[in-house]
């Protein structure tokens, strides 16, 4: 799981956690997008795996809907200090886990924190809830080799992809398709 729009989201999250910026740190008119890659280890090859991933993607979308309802019912959860405290708490968990595994340096740990799926999924939902935006998801079946640029074969071949955007429909995107900006981001940053 990750966010690919805005492209500097990792920096914004760290700046927010450091108290340099306040919530919301994504503007109302900014396009926000998230992704989930399924079958990361071995791909999605069998019909049973396809059904399992489809079910998992559906549950992921349902979880976002539940999170949004919670934010709407409990506005305190969209308070800058409340959000910052939760991000910092999660960052401390990551730091402790990182120390137990190895002697990684602080910059690597900060990178892990800024790309943490828990923080990123909260960030995506919090901004949608704050601005009361619509959103949509698109699920892509396992990619064939001929559907991908050569540079992405090892990262996406036989994998399924769920993309989510903070606008109502794919037709509202400033791109030809939902997958275009993701593929571009993957080639440069993924």
Residue frames as a rotation matrix with the C-alpha (Angstrom) as fourth column:
UNK 1
0.586 0.810 0.000 0.00
0.810 -0.586 0.000 0.00
0.000 0.000 -1.000 0.00
UNK 2
-0.565 -0.752 -0.340 1.20
0.731 -0.647 0.216 3.47
-0.382 -0.126 0.915 -0.76
UNK 3
0.636 0.649 -0.418 0.26
0.325 -0.716 -0.617 6.90
-0.700 0.256 -0.667 -1.99
UNK 4
-0.234 -0.745 0.625 1.56
0.933 0.009 0.361 8.22
-0.274 0.667 0.692 -5.28
UNK 5
-0.339 0.135 0.931 -0.25
0.380 -0.886 0.267 11.56
0.860 0.444 0.249 -5.43
UNK 6
0.882 -0.440 -0.171 0.76
-0.467 -0.764 -0.444 14.07
0.065 0.471 -0.879 -4.32
UNK 7
0.620 -0.670 -0.408 4.23
0.175 0.625 -0.761 12.89
0.765 0.400 0.505 -5.28
UNK 8
-0.429 -0.818 0.384 5.87
-0.211 -0.322 -0.923 14.57
0.878 -0.477 -0.034 -2.26
UNK 9
0.591 0.801 0.097 3.51
-0.294 0.101 0.951 13.02
0.751 -0.590 0.295 0.30
UNK 10
0.409 -0.505 -0.760 6.37
0.773 0.635 -0.005 11.37
0.485 -0.585 0.650 2.22
UNK 11
-0.682 -0.685 0.256 8.03
0.489 -0.687 -0.537 14.74
0.544 -0.241 0.804 2.83
UNK 12
-0.214 0.692 0.689 4.74
-0.453 -0.696 0.557 16.31
0.865 -0.193 0.463 3.87
UNK 13
0.710 0.483 -0.513 4.06
0.159 0.600 0.784 13.56
0.686 -0.638 0.349 6.39
UNK 14
-0.017 -0.803 -0.595 7.49
0.942 0.188 -0.280 13.99
0.336 -0.565 0.753 7.98
UNK 15
-0.756 -0.208 0.620 7.10
0.116 -0.976 -0.185 17.78
0.644 -0.068 0.762 8.04
UNK 16
0.234 0.926 0.297 3.70
-0.388 -0.191 0.902 17.34
0.891 -0.326 0.315 9.67
UNK 17
0.655 -0.026 -0.755 5.08
0.558 0.691 0.460 14.95
0.510 -0.722 0.467 12.27
UNK 18
-0.392 -0.894 -0.216 7.94
0.871 -0.286 -0.399 17.41
0.295 -0.344 0.891 12.97
UNK 19
0.177 0.579 -0.796 5.38
0.784 -0.572 -0.241 20.21
-0.595 -0.582 -0.555 13.56
UNK 20
-0.801 -0.559 -0.215 6.51
0.298 -0.683 0.667 22.25
-0.520 0.470 0.713 10.54
UNK 21
-0.767 0.638 -0.063 3.08
-0.372 -0.364 0.854 22.14
0.522 0.679 0.517 8.88
UNK 22
-0.583 0.667 0.463 -0.47
-0.542 0.105 -0.834 21.66
-0.605 -0.737 0.300 10.10
UNK 23
-0.699 0.515 0.497 -3.36
0.666 0.721 0.190 19.46
-0.260 0.464 -0.847 9.01
UNK 24
0.821 0.096 0.563 -4.65
0.282 0.789 -0.546 19.50
-0.496 0.607 0.620 6.33
UNK 25
-0.066 -0.929 -0.365 -1.34
-0.258 -0.338 0.905 19.29
-0.964 0.154 -0.217 4.50
UNK 26
-0.739 0.044 0.672 -2.98
0.653 0.290 0.700 18.37
-0.164 0.956 -0.243 1.21
UNK 27
-0.830 0.422 -0.366 -5.02
-0.418 -0.904 -0.094 21.15
-0.370 0.075 0.926 -0.40
UNK 28
0.012 0.967 0.255 -8.69
-0.260 0.249 -0.933 20.74
-0.965 -0.055 0.255 -1.27
UNK 29
0.730 0.351 -0.587 -8.07
-0.602 -0.076 -0.795 20.86
-0.324 0.933 0.156 -5.03
UNK 30
-0.351 -0.917 -0.190 -5.07
-0.927 0.310 0.213 18.51
-0.136 0.251 -0.959 -5.03
UNK 31
0.522 0.432 -0.735 -5.48
-0.582 0.811 0.063 15.08
0.624 0.395 0.675 -6.53
UNK 32
-0.192 -0.493 0.849 -4.78
-0.922 0.386 0.015 12.39
-0.335 -0.780 -0.529 -3.97
UNK 33
0.525 0.337 -0.782 -4.22
-0.662 0.739 -0.127 8.78
0.535 0.584 0.611 -4.98
UNK 34
0.009 -0.435 0.900 -3.42
-0.829 0.500 0.250 5.54
-0.559 -0.749 -0.356 -3.24
UNK 35
0.157 0.016 -0.988 -2.48
-0.763 0.637 -0.111 2.06
0.627 0.771 0.112 -4.44
UNK 36
0.280 -0.080 0.957 -2.50
-0.652 0.716 0.251 -1.52
-0.705 -0.694 0.149 -3.22
UNK 37
-0.145 -0.379 -0.914 -0.47
-0.886 0.461 -0.051 -4.19
0.441 0.802 -0.403 -5.02
UNK 38
0.515 0.398 0.759 -1.66
-0.685 0.723 0.086 -7.77
-0.515 -0.564 0.645 -4.53
UNK 39
0.965 -0.190 0.178 0.31
0.249 0.876 -0.413 -10.91
-0.078 0.443 0.893 -5.26
UNK 40
0.710 -0.702 -0.056 3.59
-0.704 -0.710 -0.026 -9.20
-0.022 0.058 -0.998 -4.52
UNK 41
0.008 -0.755 0.655 5.51
-0.577 0.532 0.620 -12.41
-0.817 -0.383 -0.432 -3.80
UNK 42
-0.655 -0.252 0.712 4.30
0.225 0.835 0.502 -14.80
-0.721 0.490 -0.490 -6.51
UNK 43
-0.885 0.400 -0.238 1.66
-0.411 -0.432 0.802 -12.96
0.218 0.808 0.547 -8.49
UNK 44
-0.144 0.914 0.379 -2.01
-0.547 0.246 -0.800 -13.83
-0.824 -0.322 0.465 -8.83
UNK 45
-0.803 -0.366 -0.471 -2.18
-0.592 0.389 0.706 -16.85
-0.076 0.846 -0.528 -11.12
UNK 46
-0.864 0.495 -0.094 -5.08
0.481 0.866 0.140 -19.09
0.151 0.076 -0.986 -10.14
UNK 47
-0.205 0.897 0.392 -8.80
0.143 -0.369 0.919 -18.40
0.968 0.244 -0.052 -10.16
UNK 48
0.493 0.374 -0.785 -8.95
0.790 0.187 0.585 -18.97
0.366 -0.908 -0.203 -6.39
UNK 49
-0.440 -0.722 -0.534 -6.21
0.841 -0.539 0.036 -16.36
-0.314 -0.433 0.845 -5.90
UNK 50
-0.798 0.217 0.561 -8.10
0.221 -0.761 0.609 -13.92
0.560 0.611 0.560 -8.15
UNK 51
0.258 0.964 -0.066 -11.25
0.338 -0.026 0.941 -14.39
0.905 -0.265 -0.332 -6.07
UNK 52
0.299 -0.215 -0.930 -9.34
0.954 0.047 0.296 -13.99
-0.020 -0.975 0.220 -2.81
UNK 53
-0.771 -0.629 -0.101 -7.67
0.619 -0.777 0.116 -10.76
-0.151 0.027 0.988 -3.98
UNK 54
-0.492 0.684 0.538 -10.98
0.153 -0.540 0.827 -9.40
0.857 0.490 0.162 -5.28
UNK 55
0.523 0.679 -0.515 -12.51
0.606 0.129 0.785 -10.07
0.599 -0.723 -0.344 -1.86
UNK 56
-0.065 -0.647 -0.760 -9.55
0.955 -0.260 0.140 -8.43
-0.288 -0.717 0.635 -0.10
UNK 57
-0.882 -0.218 0.418 -9.83
0.383 -0.849 0.364 -5.37
0.276 0.481 0.832 -2.37
UNK 58
0.001 0.969 0.247 -13.54
0.246 -0.240 0.939 -5.15
0.969 0.060 -0.239 -1.58
UNK 59
0.541 0.154 -0.827 -12.82
0.824 0.098 0.558 -5.28
0.167 -0.983 -0.074 2.16
UNK 60
-0.559 -0.798 -0.223 -10.15
0.811 -0.583 0.053 -2.59
-0.172 -0.151 0.973 1.72
UNK 61
-0.691 0.377 0.617 -12.69
0.133 -0.772 0.621 -0.28
0.711 0.511 0.483 0.09
UNK 62
0.409 0.877 -0.253 -15.27
0.395 0.080 0.915 -1.07
0.823 -0.474 -0.313 2.80
UNK 63
0.087 -0.468 -0.880 -12.69
0.992 -0.038 0.118 -0.22
-0.089 -0.883 0.461 5.48
UNK 64
-0.883 -0.387 0.265 -12.15
0.430 -0.894 0.128 3.20
0.187 0.227 0.956 3.93
UNK 65
-0.185 0.908 0.377 -15.91
0.048 -0.375 0.926 3.79
0.982 0.190 0.026 4.00
UNK 66
0.554 0.350 -0.755 -16.01
0.717 0.259 0.647 2.83
0.422 -0.900 -0.108 7.71
UNK 67
-0.387 -0.783 -0.487 -13.03
0.908 -0.415 -0.054 5.12
-0.160 -0.463 0.872 8.45
UNK 68
-0.787 0.130 0.602 -14.75
0.190 -0.878 0.438 8.02
0.586 0.460 0.667 6.69
UNK 69
0.301 0.953 -0.033 -17.92
0.239 -0.042 0.970 7.49
0.923 -0.300 -0.241 8.71
UNK 70
0.313 -0.275 -0.909 -15.87
0.949 0.135 0.285 7.50
0.045 -0.952 0.303 11.91
UNK 71
-0.757 -0.653 -0.012 -14.18
0.653 -0.757 0.013 10.77
-0.018 0.003 1.000 10.96
UNK 72
-0.500 0.643 0.580 -17.54
0.025 -0.659 0.752 12.36
0.866 0.390 0.313 10.15
UNK 73
0.540 0.754 -0.375 -19.10
0.357 0.199 0.913 11.19
0.763 -0.626 -0.161 13.43
UNK 74
0.662 -0.408 -0.628 -16.07
0.657 -0.085 0.749 12.13
-0.359 -0.909 0.212 15.55
UNK 75
0.864 -0.260 0.431 -14.58
0.144 -0.693 -0.706 15.39
0.483 0.672 -0.561 14.19
UNK 76
0.729 -0.637 0.252 -11.95
-0.544 -0.314 0.778 15.41
-0.416 -0.704 -0.575 16.97
UNK 77
0.426 -0.557 0.713 -10.22
0.453 0.813 0.364 12.65
-0.783 0.168 0.599 14.98
UNK 78
0.469 -0.264 0.843 -9.47
0.807 -0.259 -0.531 15.30
0.359 0.929 0.092 12.33
UNK 79
0.977 -0.204 -0.065 -7.78
-0.137 -0.828 0.544 17.63
-0.165 -0.523 -0.836 14.83
UNK 80
0.513 -0.845 -0.154 -4.15
-0.504 -0.151 -0.850 18.43
0.695 0.514 -0.503 13.95
UNK 81
-0.245 -0.689 0.682 -2.74
-0.961 0.077 -0.267 17.38
0.131 -0.721 -0.681 17.33
UNK 82
0.426 0.470 0.773 -4.81
-0.552 0.812 -0.189 14.20
-0.716 -0.346 0.606 17.49
UNK 83
0.990 -0.072 -0.118 -3.60
-0.066 0.504 -0.861 13.12
0.122 0.861 0.494 14.04
UNK 84
0.264 -0.961 0.086 0.00
-0.666 -0.246 -0.705 14.14
0.698 0.128 -0.704 14.75
UNK 85
-0.057 -0.247 0.967 -0.02
-0.946 0.324 0.027 12.15
-0.320 -0.913 -0.251 18.00
UNK 86
0.740 0.396 0.544 -1.26
-0.226 0.908 -0.354 9.03
-0.634 0.139 0.761 16.18
UNK 87
0.851 -0.494 -0.181 1.36
-0.138 0.123 -0.983 9.38
0.507 0.861 0.036 13.44
UNK 88
0.012 -0.884 0.467 4.11
-0.872 -0.238 -0.429 9.87
0.490 -0.402 -0.774 16.03
UNK 89
0.232 0.150 0.961 2.89
-0.741 0.668 0.074 6.86
-0.630 -0.729 0.266 18.01
UNK 90
0.967 0.125 0.221 3.02
0.047 0.768 -0.638 4.74
-0.250 0.628 0.737 14.85
UNK 91
0.586 -0.810 -0.006 6.46
-0.400 -0.283 -0.872 6.18
0.705 0.513 -0.490 14.04
UNK 92
-0.025 -0.569 0.822 7.72
-0.998 0.063 0.013 5.10
-0.059 -0.820 -0.570 17.46
UNK 93
0.629 0.300 0.718 6.44
-0.302 0.944 -0.130 1.56
-0.717 -0.135 0.684 16.85
UNK 94
0.956 -0.293 -0.012 8.30
0.076 0.287 -0.955 1.47
0.283 0.912 0.297 13.53
UNK 95
0.291 -0.893 0.344 11.47
-0.753 -0.435 -0.493 2.82
0.590 -0.115 -0.799 15.17
UNK 96
0.119 -0.196 0.973 11.38
-0.850 0.487 0.202 0.16
-0.513 -0.851 -0.109 17.88
UNK 97
0.841 0.238 0.485 10.76
0.019 0.884 -0.466 -2.61
-0.540 0.401 0.740 15.33
UNK 98
0.825 -0.564 -0.037 13.58
-0.169 -0.184 -0.968 -1.26
0.539 0.805 -0.247 13.17
UNK 99
0.110 -0.799 0.591 16.02
-0.970 -0.216 -0.111 -1.25
0.216 -0.562 -0.799 16.11
UNK 100
0.360 0.093 0.928 15.16
-0.536 0.835 0.124 -4.86
-0.764 -0.542 0.351 16.96
UNK 101
0.959 0.095 0.266 15.76
0.152 0.619 -0.770 -6.04
-0.238 0.780 0.579 13.37
UNK 102
0.278 -0.887 0.368 19.02
0.879 0.081 -0.470 -4.26
0.387 0.454 0.803 12.65
UNK 103
-0.074 -0.392 -0.917 21.13
0.666 -0.704 0.248 -1.24
-0.743 -0.592 0.313 13.31
UNK 104
0.089 0.174 0.981 19.60
0.935 -0.354 -0.022 0.87
0.344 0.919 -0.194 10.56
UNK 105
-0.880 -0.462 -0.107 20.33
0.473 -0.836 -0.280 4.57
0.040 -0.297 0.954 10.62
UNK 106
-0.446 0.719 -0.533 17.78
0.279 -0.455 -0.846 7.24
-0.850 -0.526 0.003 11.48
UNK 107
-0.521 0.243 -0.818 17.27
-0.739 -0.608 0.290 8.38
-0.427 0.755 0.497 7.89
UNK 108
-0.849 0.217 -0.482 16.23
-0.148 0.777 0.612 4.88
0.507 0.591 -0.628 6.81
UNK 109
-0.672 0.623 -0.400 13.78
0.705 0.373 -0.603 4.69
-0.227 -0.688 -0.690 9.72
UNK 110
-0.422 0.510 -0.750 12.29
-0.196 -0.859 -0.474 8.08
-0.885 -0.053 0.462 8.81
UNK 111
-0.714 0.130 -0.688 11.87
-0.692 0.022 0.722 6.84
0.109 0.991 0.074 5.23
UNK 112
-0.835 0.410 -0.366 10.04
0.403 0.910 0.100 3.75
0.374 -0.064 -0.925 6.55
UNK 113
-0.548 0.631 -0.550 7.78
0.492 -0.289 -0.821 5.94
-0.677 -0.720 -0.152 8.68
UNK 114
-0.460 0.343 -0.819 6.89
-0.552 -0.833 -0.039 8.25
-0.696 0.434 0.573 5.79
UNK 115
-0.540 0.235 -0.808 5.92
-0.724 0.361 0.588 5.24
0.430 0.902 -0.025 3.65
UNK 116
-0.950 0.167 0.265 4.12
-0.062 0.729 -0.682 3.26
-0.307 -0.664 -0.682 6.32
UNK 117
-0.695 0.718 0.032 0.83
0.320 0.270 0.908 1.79
0.643 0.642 -0.417 5.06
UNK 118
-0.091 0.677 -0.730 -1.00
0.996 0.041 -0.085 2.56
-0.027 -0.735 -0.678 8.32
UNK 119
-0.384 -0.128 -0.914 -0.03
0.314 -0.950 0.001 6.22
-0.868 -0.286 0.405 8.21
UNK 120
-0.981 -0.053 -0.186 -0.66
-0.152 -0.380 0.913 6.53
-0.118 0.924 0.364 4.46
UNK 121
-0.524 0.852 -0.024 -4.10
0.637 0.410 0.653 4.91
0.566 0.326 -0.757 4.58
UNK 122
0.016 0.488 -0.873 -5.05
0.895 -0.397 -0.206 7.20
-0.447 -0.777 -0.443 7.47
UNK 123
-0.658 -0.365 -0.659 -3.72
0.091 -0.907 0.411 10.21
-0.748 0.210 0.630 5.57
UNK 124
-0.936 0.332 0.114 -5.76
0.135 0.041 0.990 9.34
0.324 0.942 -0.083 2.48
UNK 125
-0.164 0.939 -0.302 -8.97
0.867 0.283 0.410 8.85
0.470 -0.194 -0.861 4.47
UNK 126
-0.151 0.072 -0.986 -8.42
0.787 -0.595 -0.164 11.89
-0.599 -0.800 0.033 6.71
UNK 127
-0.863 -0.218 -0.455 -8.09
-0.051 -0.860 0.508 14.29
-0.502 0.462 0.731 3.80
UNK 128
-0.729 0.682 0.052 -11.11
0.264 0.210 0.941 12.86
0.631 0.700 -0.333 1.99
UNK 129
-0.005 0.744 -0.668 -13.13
0.980 0.136 0.143 13.16
0.197 -0.654 -0.730 5.21
UNK 130
-0.448 -0.242 -0.860 -11.88
0.571 -0.818 -0.067 16.66
-0.688 -0.521 0.505 6.01
UNK 131
-0.884 0.062 -0.464 -12.90
-0.355 -0.733 0.580 18.02
-0.304 0.677 0.670 2.60
UNK 132
-0.027 0.905 0.424 -15.94
-0.166 0.414 -0.895 15.71
-0.986 -0.095 0.139 2.35
UNK 133
-0.398 -0.264 -0.879 -14.75
-0.885 -0.144 0.444 14.57
-0.244 0.954 -0.177 -1.06
UNK 134
0.849 0.528 -0.012 -16.03
-0.491 0.781 -0.386 11.80
-0.195 0.334 0.922 -3.25
UNK 135
-0.296 -0.946 0.136 -13.70
-0.781 0.321 0.536 8.97
-0.550 0.053 -0.833 -4.16
UNK 136
0.806 0.490 -0.332 -13.47
-0.592 0.687 -0.421 5.97
0.022 0.536 0.844 -6.42
UNK 137
-0.083 -0.796 0.600 -11.44
-0.480 0.559 0.676 2.79
-0.874 -0.232 -0.428 -6.69
UNK 138
0.588 0.150 -0.795 -10.41
-0.788 0.331 -0.520 0.81
0.185 0.932 0.313 -9.74
UNK 139
0.280 -0.457 0.844 -9.27
-0.361 0.765 0.534 -2.83
-0.889 -0.454 0.049 -9.51
UNK 140
0.233 -0.327 -0.916 -6.99
-0.965 0.040 -0.260 -4.17
0.121 0.944 -0.306 -12.25
UNK 141
0.987 0.115 0.115 -6.72
-0.121 0.992 0.040 -7.87
-0.109 -0.053 0.993 -13.03
UNK 142
0.362 -0.918 0.159 -3.26
0.321 0.283 0.904 -9.48
-0.875 -0.276 0.397 -13.08
UNK 143
0.511 -0.254 -0.821 -1.02
-0.700 -0.678 -0.226 -7.65
-0.500 0.690 -0.524 -15.52
UNK 144
0.825 -0.308 0.473 0.38
0.506 0.776 -0.376 -9.55
-0.252 0.550 0.796 -18.48
UNK 145
-0.121 -0.985 -0.122 3.93
0.687 -0.171 0.706 -8.90
-0.717 0.002 0.697 -19.61
UNK 146
-0.519 -0.100 0.849 2.72
0.823 -0.327 0.465 -7.22
0.231 0.940 0.252 -22.85
UNK 147
0.578 0.784 0.229 0.63
0.644 -0.610 0.461 -4.70
0.501 -0.119 -0.857 -20.84
UNK 148
0.826 -0.313 -0.469 3.64
0.303 -0.455 0.837 -3.32
-0.475 -0.834 -0.281 -18.98
UNK 149
0.667 -0.734 -0.128 6.73
-0.650 -0.491 -0.580 -1.31
0.362 0.470 -0.805 -19.82
UNK 150
0.333 -0.611 -0.718 9.81
0.180 0.789 -0.588 -3.51
0.926 0.066 0.373 -19.58
UNK 151
-0.586 -0.662 0.467 11.05
-0.261 -0.391 -0.883 -1.58
0.767 -0.639 0.056 -16.53
UNK 152
-0.240 0.589 0.772 7.94
-0.971 -0.163 -0.177 -2.64
0.021 -0.792 0.611 -14.55
UNK 153
0.127 0.288 -0.949 7.85
-0.420 0.882 0.212 -6.36
0.899 0.372 0.233 -15.42
UNK 154
-0.585 -0.444 -0.679 9.48
0.335 0.630 -0.701 -7.46
0.739 -0.637 -0.220 -12.16
UNK 155
-0.978 0.178 0.110 7.28
-0.188 -0.517 -0.835 -5.15
-0.092 -0.837 0.539 -10.06
UNK 156
-0.334 0.939 -0.079 3.85
-0.797 -0.326 -0.509 -5.69
-0.504 -0.107 0.857 -11.62
UNK 157
-0.465 0.172 -0.868 3.73
-0.658 0.589 0.469 -8.78
0.592 0.790 -0.161 -13.87
UNK 158
-0.372 0.474 -0.798 0.99
0.348 0.869 0.353 -11.18
0.860 -0.146 -0.488 -12.67
UNK 159
-0.846 0.073 -0.528 0.03
0.498 -0.242 -0.833 -8.79
-0.189 -0.968 0.168 -9.89
UNK 160
0.146 0.931 0.334 -3.29
0.876 -0.278 0.393 -7.12
0.459 0.236 -0.857 -9.27
UNK 161
-0.889 -0.455 0.060 -3.61
0.408 -0.844 -0.347 -3.43
0.208 -0.284 0.936 -8.52
UNK 162
0.298 0.929 -0.217 -6.22
0.951 -0.269 0.153 -1.40
0.084 -0.252 -0.964 -6.66
UNK 163
-0.788 -0.490 0.373 -6.08
0.483 -0.867 -0.120 2.36
0.382 0.085 0.920 -7.24
UNK 164
0.219 0.851 -0.477 -8.07
0.968 -0.252 -0.006 4.91
-0.125 -0.460 -0.879 -5.25
UNK 165
-0.688 -0.372 0.623 -8.57
0.512 -0.858 0.054 8.63
0.514 0.356 0.780 -6.02
UNK 166
-0.609 0.412 -0.677 -10.19
0.539 -0.411 -0.735 11.49
-0.581 -0.813 0.028 -4.13
UNK 167
-0.694 0.504 -0.514 -12.62
-0.689 -0.671 0.272 12.36
-0.207 0.543 0.814 -6.93
UNK 168
0.108 0.921 0.374 -15.94
-0.734 0.327 -0.595 10.86
-0.671 -0.210 0.712 -7.95
UNK 169
0.857 0.256 0.446 -15.12
0.091 0.778 -0.622 9.03
-0.507 0.574 0.643 -11.19
UNK 170
-0.073 -0.901 0.428 -12.28
0.711 0.253 0.656 8.14
-0.699 0.352 0.622 -13.52
UNK 171
0.246 0.256 0.935 -13.82
0.909 -0.396 -0.131 10.53
0.337 0.882 -0.331 -16.07
UNK 172
0.988 0.155 -0.004 -13.05
0.143 -0.899 0.414 13.40
0.060 -0.409 -0.910 -13.65
UNK 173
0.365 -0.926 -0.097 -9.32
0.587 0.148 0.796 12.69
-0.723 -0.347 0.598 -13.76
UNK 174
0.619 -0.230 -0.751 -7.03
-0.550 -0.809 -0.205 15.10
-0.561 0.540 -0.628 -15.61
UNK 175
-0.598 -0.795 0.102 -5.46
-0.545 0.497 0.675 12.02
-0.587 0.348 -0.731 -17.25
UNK 176
-0.381 0.422 -0.822 -6.56
-0.782 0.327 0.530 9.65
0.493 0.845 0.206 -20.00
UNK 177
0.349 0.457 -0.818 -6.85
0.065 0.859 0.507 6.84
0.935 -0.230 0.270 -17.47
UNK 178
0.911 0.036 0.410 -6.46
-0.401 -0.150 0.904 6.13
0.094 -0.988 -0.122 -13.78
UNK 179
0.790 -0.600 0.124 -3.49
0.510 0.756 0.409 3.88
-0.340 -0.260 0.904 -14.35
UNK 180
0.602 -0.551 0.577 -1.40
0.433 -0.382 -0.817 6.39
0.671 0.742 0.009 -16.33
UNK 181
0.448 -0.462 0.765 -0.14
-0.652 -0.755 -0.074 8.50
0.612 -0.465 -0.640 -13.40
UNK 182
0.791 -0.157 0.591 0.49
-0.405 0.589 0.699 5.37
-0.459 -0.792 0.403 -11.34
UNK 183
0.776 -0.513 0.368 2.64
0.629 0.680 -0.377 3.78
-0.057 0.523 0.850 -14.06
UNK 184
0.466 -0.603 0.648 4.60
0.066 -0.706 -0.705 7.01
0.883 0.371 -0.289 -14.44
UNK 185
0.557 -0.220 0.801 5.14
-0.810 -0.356 0.466 7.21
0.182 -0.908 -0.377 -10.69
UNK 186
0.875 -0.201 0.440 6.22
0.003 0.911 0.412 3.54
-0.484 -0.359 0.798 -10.53
UNK 187
0.685 -0.644 0.341 8.82
0.594 0.223 -0.773 4.09
0.422 0.732 0.535 -13.25
UNK 188
0.199 -0.616 0.762 10.36
-0.166 -0.787 -0.594 7.01
0.966 -0.009 -0.259 -11.36
UNK 189
-0.158 -0.199 0.967 9.84
-0.911 -0.348 -0.221 6.23
0.381 -0.916 -0.126 -7.66
UNK 190
0.720 0.657 0.224 8.46
-0.691 0.649 0.317 2.70
0.063 -0.384 0.921 -7.25
